[in-house]
Amino acid sequence: MRTGVYTINKGVNRPLEFKGLKAQYIWWLGGAIAGVLLLFAILYISGVNPWVCLGIAGVTGLVLFRQVFRMSRLYGQYGLMKKRAARLVPDRIVMRTRKTFLLWKES
């Protein structure tokens, strides 16, 4: 069996990257895998057919795996945080009176 050498960090002040996953998406993929494993265990313990458990866990794992890789590629290290922050910025500020600006002038 052949073992490979994987470079994880490219340098100082660079984001953590492993096999194309960047920064926080590594943790998200780990959480997704743990969630799928927990889902399989719950289904198996509750008496569902093991093949059905494997099918559900496999499809769910594949969907989560693809989604996390897609978000890592699409948004990068900080892109998803920027997208979430952009929703908090108002589209416009409506001022119906000059009172605010007149108070500014006095200060």
DOGUSE-110499 format. One record per atom (N, C-alpha, C): residue in three letters; atom name; x negated, y negated, z negated; chain; residue number from 1. Coordinates in steps of 0.02 Angstrom, whole numbers. Each point is the difference from the previous one (the first is absolute). Layout:
BEGIN
<site mardren="ALA" torvex="CA" x="X" y="Y" z="Z" sefi="A" gupa="NUM"/>
...
This chain:
BEGIN
<site mardren="MET" torvex="N" x="-42" y="59" z="0" sefi="A" gupa="1"/>
<site mardren="MET" torvex="CA" x="42" y="-59" z="0" sefi="A" gupa="1"/>
<site mardren="MET" torvex="C" x="-44" y="-62" z="0" sefi="A" gupa="1"/>
<site mardren="ARG" torvex="N" x="17" y="-47" z="41" sefi="A" gupa="2"/>
<site mardren="ARG" torvex="CA" x="-40" y="-60" z="7" sefi="A" gupa="2"/>
<site mardren="ARG" torvex="C" x="29" y="-57" z="-42" sefi="A" gupa="2"/>
<site mardren="THR" torvex="N" x="-43" y="-34" z="-36" sefi="A" gupa="3"/>
<site mardren="THR" torvex="CA" x="22" y="-58" z="-39" sefi="A" gupa="3"/>
<site mardren="THR" torvex="C" x="-20" y="-63" z="36" sefi="A" gupa="3"/>
<site mardren="GLY" torvex="N" x="43" y="-50" z="-3" sefi="A" gupa="4"/>
<site mardren="GLY" torvex="CA" x="-14" y="-63" z="33" sefi="A" gupa="4"/>
<site mardren="GLY" torvex="C" x="-18" y="-54" z="-50" sefi="A" gupa="4"/>
<site mardren="VAL" torvex="N" x="-32" y="-50" z="25" sefi="A" gupa="5"/>
<site mardren="VAL" torvex="CA" x="-17" y="-58" z="-41" sefi="A" gupa="5"/>
<site mardren="VAL" torvex="C" x="44" y="-57" z="23" sefi="A" gupa="5"/>
<site mardren="TYR" torvex="N" x="40" y="-27" z="-46" sefi="A" gupa="6"/>
<site mardren="TYR" torvex="CA" x="45" y="-54" z="17" sefi="A" gupa="6"/>
<site mardren="TYR" torvex="C" x="-24" y="-65" z="-33" sefi="A" gupa="6"/>
<site mardren="THR" torvex="N" x="-5" y="-52" z="40" sefi="A" gupa="7"/>
<site mardren="THR" torvex="CA" x="-17" y="-65" z="-29" sefi="A" gupa="7"/>
<site mardren="THR" torvex="C" x="65" y="-31" z="-24" sefi="A" gupa="7"/>
<site mardren="ILE" torvex="N" x="1" y="-21" z="-62" sefi="A" gupa="8"/>
<site mardren="ILE" torvex="CA" x="60" y="-29" z="-29" sefi="A" gupa="8"/>
<site mardren="ILE" torvex="C" x="-4" y="-76" z="0" sefi="A" gupa="8"/>
<site mardren="ASN" torvex="N" x="-55" y="-28" z="-22" sefi="A" gupa="9"/>
<site mardren="ASN" torvex="CA" x="-5" y="-72" z="-5" sefi="A" gupa="9"/>
<site mardren="ASN" torvex="C" x="-54" y="-24" z="49" sefi="A" gupa="9"/>
<site mardren="LYS" torvex="N" x="17" y="-50" z="39" sefi="A" gupa="10"/>
<site mardren="LYS" torvex="CA" x="-46" y="-24" z="51" sefi="A" gupa="10"/>
<site mardren="LYS" torvex="C" x="-49" y="-52" z="-26" sefi="A" gupa="10"/>
<site mardren="GLY" torvex="N" x="12" y="-26" z="-59" sefi="A" gupa="11"/>
<site mardren="GLY" torvex="CA" x="-46" y="-49" z="-27" sefi="A" gupa="11"/>
<site mardren="GLY" torvex="C" x="32" y="-40" z="-56" sefi="A" gupa="11"/>
<site mardren="VAL" torvex="N" x="-40" y="-48" z="-24" sefi="A" gupa="12"/>
<site mardren="VAL" torvex="CA" x="23" y="-42" z="-54" sefi="A" gupa="12"/>
<site mardren="VAL" torvex="C" x="53" y="-48" z="26" sefi="A" gupa="12"/>
<site mardren="ASN" torvex="N" x="51" y="-11" z="-41" sefi="A" gupa="13"/>
<site mardren="ASN" torvex="CA" x="56" y="-45" z="16" sefi="A" gupa="13"/>
<site mardren="ASN" torvex="C" x="40" y="21" z="61" sefi="A" gupa="13"/>
<site mardren="ARG" torvex="N" x="-2" y="63" z="17" sefi="A" gupa="14"/>
<site mardren="ARG" torvex="CA" x="41" y="26" z="54" sefi="A" gupa="14"/>
<site mardren="ARG" torvex="C" x="54" y="43" z="-31" sefi="A" gupa="14"/>
<site mardren="PRO" torvex="N" x="58" y="4" z="32" sefi="A" gupa="15"/>
<site mardren="PRO" torvex="CA" x="54" y="41" z="-30" sefi="A" gupa="15"/>
<site mardren="PRO" torvex="C" x="-17" y="74" z="2" sefi="A" gupa="15"/>
<site mardren="LEU" torvex="N" x="26" y="36" z="-47" sefi="A" gupa="16"/>
<site mardren="LEU" torvex="CA" x="-8" y="72" z="-3" sefi="A" gupa="16"/>
<site mardren="LEU" torvex="C" x="36" y="29" z="60" sefi="A" gupa="16"/>
<site mardren="GLU" torvex="N" x="-33" y="46" z="36" sefi="A" gupa="17"/>
<site mardren="GLU" torvex="CA" x="30" y="30" z="59" sefi="A" gupa="17"/>
<site mardren="GLU" torvex="C" x="-19" y="73" z="2" sefi="A" gupa="17"/>
<site mardren="PHE" torvex="N" x="49" y="42" z="15" sefi="A" gupa="18"/>
<site mardren="PHE" torvex="CA" x="-11" y="72" z="6" sefi="A" gupa="18"/>
<site mardren="PHE" torvex="C" x="42" y="27" z="56" sefi="A" gupa="18"/>
<site mardren="LYS" torvex="N" x="-31" y="25" z="52" sefi="A" gupa="19"/>
<site mardren="LYS" torvex="CA" x="34" y="31" z="57" sefi="A" gupa="19"/>
<site mardren="LYS" torvex="C" x="53" y="-46" z="31" sefi="A" gupa="19"/>
<site mardren="GLY" torvex="N" x="-13" y="-64" z="3" sefi="A" gupa="20"/>
<site mardren="GLY" torvex="CA" x="47" y="-47" z="30" sefi="A" gupa="20"/>
<site mardren="GLY" torvex="C" x="47" y="-34" z="-48" sefi="A" gupa="20"/>
<site mardren="LEU" torvex="N" x="7" y="26" z="-61" sefi="A" gupa="21"/>
<site mardren="LEU" torvex="CA" x="43" y="-32" z="-50" sefi="A" gupa="21"/>
<site mardren="LEU" torvex="C" x="-40" y="-55" z="-34" sefi="A" gupa="21"/>
<site mardren="LYS" torvex="N" x="32" y="-57" z="-9" sefi="A" gupa="22"/>
<site mardren="LYS" torvex="CA" x="-34" y="-57" z="-30" sefi="A" gupa="22"/>
<site mardren="LYS" torvex="C" x="30" y="-18" z="-67" sefi="A" gupa="22"/>
<site mardren="ALA" torvex="N" x="-42" y="-17" z="-47" sefi="A" gupa="23"/>
<site mardren="ALA" torvex="CA" x="18" y="-30" z="-65" sefi="A" gupa="23"/>
<site mardren="ALA" torvex="C" x="55" y="37" z="-36" sefi="A" gupa="23"/>
<site mardren="GLN" torvex="N" x="56" y="-34" z="-13" sefi="A" gupa="24"/>
<site mardren="GLN" torvex="CA" x="53" y="28" z="-42" sefi="A" gupa="24"/>
<site mardren="GLN" torvex="C" x="36" y="58" z="33" sefi="A" gupa="24"/>
<site mardren="TYR" torvex="N" x="-6" y="8" z="65" sefi="A" gupa="25"/>
<site mardren="TYR" torvex="CA" x="36" y="54" z="34" sefi="A" gupa="25"/>
<site mardren="TYR" torvex="C" x="-27" y="69" z="-19" sefi="A" gupa="25"/>
<site mardren="ILE" torvex="N" x="-62" y="4" z="-23" sefi="A" gupa="26"/>
<site mardren="ILE" torvex="CA" x="-28" y="63" z="-24" sefi="A" gupa="26"/>
<site mardren="ILE" torvex="C" x="40" y="23" z="-61" sefi="A" gupa="26"/>
<site mardren="TRP" torvex="N" x="14" y="-47" z="-45" sefi="A" gupa="27"/>
<site mardren="TRP" torvex="CA" x="40" y="17" z="-60" sefi="A" gupa="27"/>
<site mardren="TRP" torvex="C" x="71" y="16" z="19" sefi="A" gupa="27"/>
<site mardren="TRP" torvex="N" x="28" y="-35" z="49" sefi="A" gupa="28"/>
<site mardren="TRP" torvex="CA" x="68" y="13" z="21" sefi="A" gupa="28"/>
<site mardren="TRP" torvex="C" x="6" y="71" z="28" sefi="A" gupa="28"/>
<site mardren="LEU" torvex="N" x="-49" y="21" z="39" sefi="A" gupa="29"/>
<site mardren="LEU" torvex="CA" x="2" y="67" z="28" sefi="A" gupa="29"/>
<site mardren="LEU" torvex="C" x="-6" y="53" z="-55" sefi="A" gupa="29"/>
<site mardren="GLY" torvex="N" x="-43" y="-13" z="-49" sefi="A" gupa="30"/>
<site mardren="GLY" torvex="CA" x="-5" y="46" z="-57" sefi="A" gupa="30"/>
<site mardren="GLY" torvex="C" x="66" y="6" z="-38" sefi="A" gupa="30"/>
<site mardren="GLY" torvex="N" x="33" y="-57" z="-10" sefi="A" gupa="31"/>
<site mardren="GLY" torvex="CA" x="65" y="2" z="-33" sefi="A" gupa="31"/>
<site mardren="GLY" torvex="C" x="53" y="36" z="41" sefi="A" gupa="31"/>
<site mardren="ALA" torvex="N" x="-3" y="-9" z="66" sefi="A" gupa="32"/>
<site mardren="ALA" torvex="CA" x="48" y="34" z="44" sefi="A" gupa="32"/>
<site mardren="ALA" torvex="C" x="-10" y="75" z="-3" sefi="A" gupa="32"/>
<site mardren="ILE" torvex="N" x="-63" y="22" z="1" sefi="A" gupa="33"/>
<site mardren="ILE" torvex="CA" x="-15" y="72" z="-3" sefi="A" gupa="33"/>
<site mardren="ILE" torvex="C" x="23" y="29" z="-67" sefi="A" gupa="33"/>
<site mardren="ALA" torvex="N" x="-12" y="-37" z="-54" sefi="A" gupa="34"/>
<site mardren="ALA" torvex="CA" x="22" y="23" z="-66" sefi="A" gupa="34"/>
<site mardren="ALA" torvex="C" x="77" y="3" z="-3" sefi="A" gupa="34"/>
<site mardren="GLY" torvex="N" x="33" y="-48" z="30" sefi="A" gupa="35"/>
<site mardren="GLY" torvex="CA" x="73" y="0" z="2" sefi="A" gupa="35"/>
<site mardren="GLY" torvex="C" x="28" y="59" z="39" sefi="A" gupa="35"/>
<site mardren="VAL" torvex="N" x="-32" y="17" z="56" sefi="A" gupa="36"/>
<site mardren="VAL" torvex="CA" x="22" y="58" z="40" sefi="A" gupa="36"/>
<site mardren="VAL" torvex="C" x="-11" y="64" z="-39" sefi="A" gupa="36"/>
<site mardren="LEU" torvex="N" x="-55" y="5" z="-35" sefi="A" gupa="37"/>
<site mardren="LEU" torvex="CA" x="-13" y="59" z="-40" sefi="A" gupa="37"/>
<site mardren="LEU" torvex="C" x="52" y="7" z="-56" sefi="A" gupa="37"/>
<site mardren="LEU" torvex="N" x="18" y="-56" z="-31" sefi="A" gupa="38"/>
<site mardren="LEU" torvex="CA" x="51" y="0" z="-52" sefi="A" gupa="38"/>
<site mardren="LEU" torvex="C" x="68" y="19" z="29" sefi="A" gupa="38"/>
<site mardren="LEU" torvex="N" x="16" y="-26" z="59" sefi="A" gupa="39"/>
<site mardren="LEU" torvex="CA" x="63" y="17" z="34" sefi="A" gupa="39"/>
<site mardren="LEU" torvex="C" x="3" y="75" z="14" sefi="A" gupa="39"/>
<site mardren="PHE" torvex="N" x="-55" y="28" z="25" sefi="A" gupa="40"/>
<site mardren="PHE" torvex="CA" x="-2" y="73" z="13" sefi="A" gupa="40"/>
<site mardren="PHE" torvex="C" x="11" y="39" z="-65" sefi="A" gupa="40"/>
<site mardren="ALA" torvex="N" x="-33" y="-20" z="-54" sefi="A" gupa="41"/>
<site mardren="ALA" torvex="CA" x="7" y="35" z="-63" sefi="A" gupa="41"/>
<site mardren="ALA" torvex="C" x="72" y="-3" z="-26" sefi="A" gupa="41"/>
<site mardren="ILE" torvex="N" x="31" y="-58" z="5" sefi="A" gupa="42"/>
<site mardren="ILE" torvex="CA" x="69" y="-7" z="-24" sefi="A" gupa="42"/>
<site mardren="ILE" torvex="C" x="47" y="44" z="41" sefi="A" gupa="42"/>
<site mardren="LEU" torvex="N" x="-8" y="-1" z="66" sefi="A" gupa="43"/>
<site mardren="LEU" torvex="CA" x="42" y="41" z="43" sefi="A" gupa="43"/>
<site mardren="LEU" torvex="C" x="-10" y="75" z="-14" sefi="A" gupa="43"/>
<site mardren="TYR" torvex="N" x="-62" y="20" z="-9" sefi="A" gupa="44"/>
<site mardren="TYR" torvex="CA" x="-16" y="70" z="-11" sefi="A" gupa="44"/>
<site mardren="TYR" torvex="C" x="27" y="24" z="-67" sefi="A" gupa="44"/>
<site mardren="ILE" torvex="N" x="-8" y="-41" z="-51" sefi="A" gupa="45"/>
<site mardren="ILE" torvex="CA" x="24" y="19" z="-67" sefi="A" gupa="45"/>
<site mardren="ILE" torvex="C" x="77" y="2" z="-2" sefi="A" gupa="45"/>
<site mardren="SER" torvex="N" x="32" y="-44" z="39" sefi="A" gupa="46"/>
<site mardren="SER" torvex="CA" x="73" y="-2" z="0" sefi="A" gupa="46"/>
<site mardren="SER" torvex="C" x="31" y="58" z="40" sefi="A" gupa="46"/>
<site mardren="GLY" torvex="N" x="-41" y="42" z="32" sefi="A" gupa="47"/>
<site mardren="GLY" torvex="CA" x="25" y="60" z="32" sefi="A" gupa="47"/>
<site mardren="GLY" torvex="C" x="12" y="-4" z="74" sefi="A" gupa="47"/>
<site mardren="VAL" torvex="N" x="-25" y="-52" z="32" sefi="A" gupa="48"/>
<site mardren="VAL" torvex="CA" x="8" y="-6" z="73" sefi="A" gupa="48"/>
<site mardren="VAL" torvex="C" x="-48" y="50" z="33" sefi="A" gupa="48"/>
<site mardren="ASN" torvex="N" x="21" y="27" z="56" sefi="A" gupa="49"/>
<site mardren="ASN" torvex="CA" x="-41" y="47" z="38" sefi="A" gupa="49"/>
<site mardren="ASN" torvex="C" x="-70" y="-29" z="11" sefi="A" gupa="49"/>
<site mardren="PRO" torvex="N" x="-53" y="38" z="-13" sefi="A" gupa="50"/>
<site mardren="PRO" torvex="CA" x="-69" y="-26" z="8" sefi="A" gupa="50"/>
<site mardren="PRO" torvex="C" x="-16" y="-26" z="70" sefi="A" gupa="50"/>
<site mardren="TRP" torvex="N" x="29" y="31" z="51" sefi="A" gupa="51"/>
<site mardren="TRP" torvex="CA" x="-13" y="-25" z="68" sefi="A" gupa="51"/>
<site mardren="TRP" torvex="C" x="33" y="-68" z="12" sefi="A" gupa="51"/>
<site mardren="VAL" torvex="N" x="58" y="-9" z="-29" sefi="A" gupa="52"/>
<site mardren="VAL" torvex="CA" x="33" y="-65" z="6" sefi="A" gupa="52"/>
<site mardren="VAL" torvex="C" x="-39" y="-52" z="-39" sefi="A" gupa="52"/>
<site mardren="CYS" torvex="N" x="-26" y="19" z="-59" sefi="A" gupa="53"/>
<site mardren="CYS" torvex="CA" x="-42" y="-46" z="-40" sefi="A" gupa="53"/>
<site mardren="CYS" torvex="C" x="-61" y="-21" z="41" sefi="A" gupa="53"/>
<site mardren="LEU" torvex="N" x="-33" y="49" z="32" sefi="A" gupa="54"/>
<site mardren="LEU" torvex="CA" x="-59" y="-16" z="41" sefi="A" gupa="54"/>
<site mardren="LEU" torvex="C" x="18" y="-46" z="58" sefi="A" gupa="54"/>
<site mardren="GLY" torvex="N" x="57" y="14" z="31" sefi="A" gupa="55"/>
<site mardren="GLY" torvex="CA" x="21" y="-42" z="57" sefi="A" gupa="55"/>
<site mardren="GLY" torvex="C" x="13" y="-72" z="-21" sefi="A" gupa="55"/>
<site mardren="ILE" torvex="N" x="38" y="-8" z="-54" sefi="A" gupa="56"/>
<site mardren="ILE" torvex="CA" x="16" y="-67" z="-24" sefi="A" gupa="56"/>
<site mardren="ILE" torvex="C" x="-63" y="-37" z="-22" sefi="A" gupa="56"/>
<site mardren="ALA" torvex="N" x="-43" y="34" z="-38" sefi="A" gupa="57"/>
<site mardren="ALA" torvex="CA" x="-62" y="-31" z="-23" sefi="A" gupa="57"/>
<site mardren="ALA" torvex="C" x="-46" y="-16" z="58" sefi="A" gupa="57"/>
<site mardren="GLY" torvex="N" x="-3" y="44" z="49" sefi="A" gupa="58"/>
<site mardren="GLY" torvex="CA" x="-43" y="-11" z="58" sefi="A" gupa="58"/>
<site mardren="GLY" torvex="C" x="22" y="-60" z="42" sefi="A" gupa="58"/>
<site mardren="VAL" torvex="N" x="65" y="-4" z="14" sefi="A" gupa="59"/>
<site mardren="VAL" torvex="CA" x="26" y="-56" z="39" sefi="A" gupa="59"/>
<site mardren="VAL" torvex="C" x="-8" y="-65" z="-38" sefi="A" gupa="59"/>
<site mardren="THR" torvex="N" x="17" y="0" z="-64" sefi="A" gupa="60"/>
<site mardren="THR" torvex="CA" x="-7" y="-60" z="-41" sefi="A" gupa="60"/>
<site mardren="THR" torvex="C" x="-73" y="-22" z="-4" sefi="A" gupa="60"/>
<site mardren="GLY" torvex="N" x="-45" y="48" z="-10" sefi="A" gupa="61"/>
<site mardren="GLY" torvex="CA" x="-71" y="-16" z="-4" sefi="A" gupa="61"/>
<site mardren="GLY" torvex="C" x="-26" y="-29" z="66" sefi="A" gupa="61"/>
<site mardren="LEU" torvex="N" x="22" y="29" z="55" sefi="A" gupa="62"/>
<site mardren="LEU" torvex="CA" x="-22" y="-25" z="66" sefi="A" gupa="62"/>
<site mardren="LEU" torvex="C" x="24" y="-71" z="12" sefi="A" gupa="62"/>
<site mardren="VAL" torvex="N" x="63" y="-13" z="-17" sefi="A" gupa="63"/>
<site mardren="VAL" torvex="CA" x="28" y="-67" z="10" sefi="A" gupa="63"/>
<site mardren="VAL" torvex="C" x="-37" y="-51" z="-44" sefi="A" gupa="63"/>
<site mardren="LEU" torvex="N" x="-11" y="17" z="-64" sefi="A" gupa="64"/>
<site mardren="LEU" torvex="CA" x="-36" y="-46" z="-45" sefi="A" gupa="64"/>
<site mardren="LEU" torvex="C" x="-72" y="-11" z="23" sefi="A" gupa="64"/>
<site mardren="PHE" torvex="N" x="-32" y="54" z="21" sefi="A" gupa="65"/>
<site mardren="PHE" torvex="CA" x="-70" y="-4" z="23" sefi="A" gupa="65"/>
<site mardren="PHE" torvex="C" x="-5" y="-47" z="60" sefi="A" gupa="65"/>
<site mardren="ARG" torvex="N" x="44" y="9" z="49" sefi="A" gupa="66"/>
<site mardren="ARG" torvex="CA" x="-2" y="-43" z="60" sefi="A" gupa="66"/>
<site mardren="ARG" torvex="C" x="16" y="-72" z="-17" sefi="A" gupa="66"/>
<site mardren="GLN" torvex="N" x="49" y="-10" z="-46" sefi="A" gupa="67"/>
<site mardren="GLN" torvex="CA" x="19" y="-68" z="-18" sefi="A" gupa="67"/>
<site mardren="GLN" torvex="C" x="-56" y="-38" z="-36" sefi="A" gupa="67"/>
<site mardren="VAL" torvex="N" x="-35" y="34" z="-45" sefi="A" gupa="68"/>
<site mardren="VAL" torvex="CA" x="-55" y="-33" z="-35" sefi="A" gupa="68"/>
<site mardren="VAL" torvex="C" x="-57" y="-17" z="49" sefi="A" gupa="68"/>
<site mardren="PHE" torvex="N" x="-17" y="46" z="45" sefi="A" gupa="69"/>
<site mardren="PHE" torvex="CA" x="-52" y="-15" z="49" sefi="A" gupa="69"/>
<site mardren="PHE" torvex="C" x="21" y="-56" z="47" sefi="A" gupa="69"/>
<site mardren="ARG" torvex="N" x="65" y="-1" z="17" sefi="A" gupa="70"/>
<site mardren="ARG" torvex="CA" x="24" y="-53" z="44" sefi="A" gupa="70"/>
<site mardren="ARG" torvex="C" x="-5" y="-69" z="-34" sefi="A" gupa="70"/>
<site mardren="MET" torvex="N" x="20" y="-3" z="-64" sefi="A" gupa="71"/>
<site mardren="MET" torvex="CA" x="-4" y="-63" z="-37" sefi="A" gupa="71"/>
<site mardren="MET" torvex="C" x="-72" y="-22" z="-9" sefi="A" gupa="71"/>
<site mardren="SER" torvex="N" x="-46" y="48" z="-12" sefi="A" gupa="72"/>
<site mardren="SER" torvex="CA" x="-70" y="-17" z="-7" sefi="A" gupa="72"/>
<site mardren="SER" torvex="C" x="-28" y="-30" z="65" sefi="A" gupa="72"/>
<site mardren="ARG" torvex="N" x="19" y="31" z="55" sefi="A" gupa="73"/>
<site mardren="ARG" torvex="CA" x="-24" y="-25" z="65" sefi="A" gupa="73"/>
<site mardren="ARG" torvex="C" x="32" y="-66" z="19" sefi="A" gupa="73"/>
<site mardren="LEU" torvex="N" x="65" y="-8" z="-15" sefi="A" gupa="74"/>
<site mardren="LEU" torvex="CA" x="37" y="-59" z="20" sefi="A" gupa="74"/>
<site mardren="LEU" torvex="C" x="-17" y="-61" z="-42" sefi="A" gupa="74"/>
<site mardren="TYR" torvex="N" x="-2" y="9" z="-66" sefi="A" gupa="75"/>
<site mardren="TYR" torvex="CA" x="-8" y="-58" z="-45" sefi="A" gupa="75"/>
<site mardren="TYR" torvex="C" x="-71" y="-10" z="-25" sefi="A" gupa="75"/>
<site mardren="GLY" torvex="N" x="-40" y="52" z="-3" sefi="A" gupa="76"/>
<site mardren="GLY" torvex="CA" x="-68" y="-8" z="-25" sefi="A" gupa="76"/>
<site mardren="GLY" torvex="C" x="-2" y="-9" z="-76" sefi="A" gupa="76"/>
<site mardren="GLN" torvex="N" x="-55" y="-28" z="-24" sefi="A" gupa="77"/>
<site mardren="GLN" torvex="CA" x="-10" y="-4" z="-72" sefi="A" gupa="77"/>
<site mardren="GLN" torvex="C" x="49" y="-47" z="-35" sefi="A" gupa="77"/>
<site mardren="TYR" torvex="N" x="10" y="-59" z="26" sefi="A" gupa="78"/>
<site mardren="TYR" torvex="CA" x="42" y="-50" z="-34" sefi="A" gupa="78"/>
<site mardren="TYR" torvex="C" x="65" y="-16" z="38" sefi="A" gupa="78"/>
<site mardren="GLY" torvex="N" x="9" y="28" z="58" sefi="A" gupa="79"/>
<site mardren="GLY" torvex="CA" x="57" y="-19" z="43" sefi="A" gupa="79"/>
<site mardren="GLY" torvex="C" x="68" y="11" z="-30" sefi="A" gupa="79"/>
<site mardren="LEU" torvex="N" x="9" y="57" z="-36" sefi="A" gupa="80"/>
<site mardren="LEU" torvex="CA" x="65" y="14" z="-29" sefi="A" gupa="80"/>
<site mardren="LEU" torvex="C" x="16" y="-48" z="-56" sefi="A" gupa="80"/>
<site mardren="MET" torvex="N" x="-51" y="-19" z="-39" sefi="A" gupa="81"/>
<site mardren="MET" torvex="CA" x="11" y="-49" z="-53" sefi="A" gupa="81"/>
<site mardren="MET" torvex="C" x="17" y="-68" z="30" sefi="A" gupa="81"/>
<site mardren="LYS" torvex="N" x="-31" y="-18" z="56" sefi="A" gupa="82"/>
<site mardren="LYS" torvex="CA" x="15" y="-63" z="34" sefi="A" gupa="82"/>
<site mardren="LYS" torvex="C" x="71" y="0" z="27" sefi="A" gupa="82"/>
<site mardren="LYS" torvex="N" x="21" y="58" z="26" sefi="A" gupa="83"/>
<site mardren="LYS" torvex="CA" x="68" y="5" z="27" sefi="A" gupa="83"/>
<site mardren="LYS" torvex="C" x="52" y="-8" z="-56" sefi="A" gupa="83"/>
<site mardren="ARG" torvex="N" x="-13" y="32" z="-57" sefi="A" gupa="84"/>
<site mardren="ARG" torvex="CA" x="46" y="-7" z="-57" sefi="A" gupa="84"/>
<site mardren="ARG" torvex="C" x="1" y="-72" z="-26" sefi="A" gupa="84"/>
<site mardren="ALA" torvex="N" x="-58" y="-33" z="-2" sefi="A" gupa="85"/>
<site mardren="ALA" torvex="CA" x="-4" y="-68" z="-25" sefi="A" gupa="85"/>
<site mardren="ALA" torvex="C" x="34" y="-49" z="48" sefi="A" gupa="85"/>
<site mardren="ALA" torvex="N" x="-1" y="15" z="65" sefi="A" gupa="86"/>
<site mardren="ALA" torvex="CA" x="31" y="-44" z="49" sefi="A" gupa="86"/>
<site mardren="ALA" torvex="C" x="76" y="-4" z="-10" sefi="A" gupa="86"/>
<site mardren="ARG" torvex="N" x="30" y="53" z="-28" sefi="A" gupa="87"/>
<site mardren="ARG" torvex="CA" x="72" y="0" z="-11" sefi="A" gupa="87"/>
<site mardren="ARG" torvex="C" x="19" y="-50" z="-55" sefi="A" gupa="87"/>
<site mardren="LEU" torvex="N" x="-47" y="-17" z="-44" sefi="A" gupa="88"/>
<site mardren="LEU" torvex="CA" x="14" y="-46" z="-55" sefi="A" gupa="88"/>
<site mardren="LEU" torvex="C" x="-4" y="-73" z="21" sefi="A" gupa="88"/>
<site mardren="VAL" torvex="N" x="-30" y="-14" z="58" sefi="A" gupa="89"/>
<site mardren="VAL" torvex="CA" x="-7" y="-68" z="24" sefi="A" gupa="89"/>
<site mardren="VAL" torvex="C" x="66" y="-21" z="32" sefi="A" gupa="89"/>
<site mardren="PRO" torvex="N" x="28" y="-57" z="-20" sefi="A" gupa="90"/>
<site mardren="PRO" torvex="CA" x="63" y="-21" z="30" sefi="A" gupa="90"/>
<site mardren="PRO" torvex="C" x="-8" y="-20" z="74" sefi="A" gupa="90"/>
<site mardren="ASP" torvex="N" x="53" y="9" z="39" sefi="A" gupa="91"/>
<site mardren="ASP" torvex="CA" x="-2" y="-19" z="71" sefi="A" gupa="91"/>
<site mardren="ASP" torvex="C" x="-2" y="-76" z="7" sefi="A" gupa="91"/>
<site mardren="ARG" torvex="N" x="37" y="-34" z="-42" sefi="A" gupa="92"/>
<site mardren="ARG" torvex="CA" x="2" y="-73" z="4" sefi="A" gupa="92"/>
<site mardren="ARG" torvex="C" x="17" y="-28" z="-69" sefi="A" gupa="92"/>
<site mardren="ILE" torvex="N" x="-17" y="-63" z="-10" sefi="A" gupa="93"/>
<site mardren="ILE" torvex="CA" x="17" y="-35" z="-61" sefi="A" gupa="93"/>
<site mardren="ILE" torvex="C" x="48" y="-57" z="19" sefi="A" gupa="93"/>
<site mardren="VAL" torvex="N" x="58" y="0" z="-28" sefi="A" gupa="94"/>
<site mardren="VAL" torvex="CA" x="51" y="-50" z="17" sefi="A" gupa="94"/>
<site mardren="VAL" torvex="C" x="0" y="-54" z="-54" sefi="A" gupa="94"/>
<site mardren="MET" torvex="N" x="-10" y="-61" z="21" sefi="A" gupa="95"/>
<site mardren="MET" torvex="CA" x="3" y="-57" z="-45" sefi="A" gupa="95"/>
<site mardren="MET" torvex="C" x="58" y="-45" z="22" sefi="A" gupa="95"/>
<site mardren="ARG" torvex="N" x="50" y="-9" z="-42" sefi="A" gupa="96"/>
<site mardren="ARG" torvex="CA" x="58" y="-40" z="19" sefi="A" gupa="96"/>
<site mardren="ARG" torvex="C" x="-5" y="-72" z="-27" sefi="A" gupa="96"/>
<site mardren="THR" torvex="N" x="-51" y="-14" z="-38" sefi="A" gupa="97"/>
<site mardren="THR" torvex="CA" x="-8" y="-66" z="-28" sefi="A" gupa="97"/>
<site mardren="THR" torvex="C" x="-74" y="-20" z="0" sefi="A" gupa="97"/>
<site mardren="ARG" torvex="N" x="-12" y="-65" z="-3" sefi="A" gupa="98"/>
<site mardren="ARG" torvex="CA" x="-69" y="-24" z="-2" sefi="A" gupa="98"/>
<site mardren="ARG" torvex="C" x="-25" y="-8" z="-72" sefi="A" gupa="98"/>
<site mardren="LYS" torvex="N" x="41" y="17" z="-48" sefi="A" gupa="99"/>
<site mardren="LYS" torvex="CA" x="-16" y="-12" z="-70" sefi="A" gupa="99"/>
<site mardren="LYS" torvex="C" x="-67" y="32" z="-21" sefi="A" gupa="99"/>
<site mardren="THR" torvex="N" x="-13" y="60" z="22" sefi="A" gupa="100"/>
<site mardren="THR" torvex="CA" x="-62" y="34" z="-17" sefi="A" gupa="100"/>
<site mardren="THR" torvex="C" x="-61" y="-40" z="24" sefi="A" gupa="100"/>
<site mardren="PHE" torvex="N" x="4" y="-26" z="62" sefi="A" gupa="101"/>
<site mardren="PHE" torvex="CA" x="-57" y="-37" z="27" sefi="A" gupa="101"/>
<site mardren="PHE" torvex="C" x="-7" y="-68" z="-33" sefi="A" gupa="101"/>
<site mardren="LEU" torvex="N" x="54" y="-30" z="-19" sefi="A" gupa="102"/>
<site mardren="LEU" torvex="CA" x="-5" y="-65" z="-34" sefi="A" gupa="102"/>
<site mardren="LEU" torvex="C" x="-30" y="9" z="-70" sefi="A" gupa="102"/>
<site mardren="LEU" torvex="N" x="13" y="54" z="-33" sefi="A" gupa="103"/>
<site mardren="LEU" torvex="CA" x="-30" y="13" z="-65" sefi="A" gupa="103"/>
<site mardren="LEU" torvex="C" x="-74" y="14" z="8" sefi="A" gupa="103"/>
<site mardren="TRP" torvex="N" x="-19" y="30" z="54" sefi="A" gupa="104"/>
<site mardren="TRP" torvex="CA" x="-71" y="13" z="15" sefi="A" gupa="104"/>
<site mardren="TRP" torvex="C" x="-39" y="-64" z="6" sefi="A" gupa="104"/>
<site mardren="LYS" torvex="N" x="29" y="-49" z="32" sefi="A" gupa="105"/>
<site mardren="LYS" torvex="CA" x="-33" y="-63" z="13" sefi="A" gupa="105"/>
<site mardren="LYS" torvex="C" x="-17" y="-36" z="-65" sefi="A" gupa="105"/>
<site mardren="GLU" torvex="N" x="43" y="6" z="-50" sefi="A" gupa="106"/>
<site mardren="GLU" torvex="CA" x="-10" y="-34" z="-63" sefi="A" gupa="106"/>
<site mardren="GLU" torvex="C" x="-56" y="29" z="-41" sefi="A" gupa="106"/>
<site mardren="SER" torvex="N" x="-14" y="65" z="8" sefi="A" gupa="107"/>
<site mardren="SER" torvex="CA" x="-50" y="34" z="-42" sefi="A" gupa="107"/>
<site mardren="SER" torvex="C" x="-69" y="-18" z="17" sefi="A" gupa="107"/>
